[in-house]
Amino acid sequence: MSSTIRAKVRHGILEPLEKIDLPEGKEVIITIFGTPSNLDFDAFSRSAGGWKGPVNVESLLHNIYADRLVSTRPEPRL
């Protein structure tokens, strides 16, 4: 059984923001994923425009697809 709930941290204790359907004393494993903060969004915004100058899209796509055809693995010996 698995489920996902939201919780807040108050004084070092996780407080669920919704009802949990678990029997009293049940042991669970908790995995914590943080929500993105404004700092994360600001860093993403600052990275915009990383390619300066005009980009030849046709040439870029041609090179990407050409590189996919190059095999870097050795021939298998049968």
Buried (B, 14 or more C-beta within 10 A) or exposed (E): EEEEEEBEEEEEEEEEEEEEEEEEEEEEEEEEEEEEEEEEEEEEEEEEEEEEEEEEEEEEEEEEEEEEEEEEEEEEEE
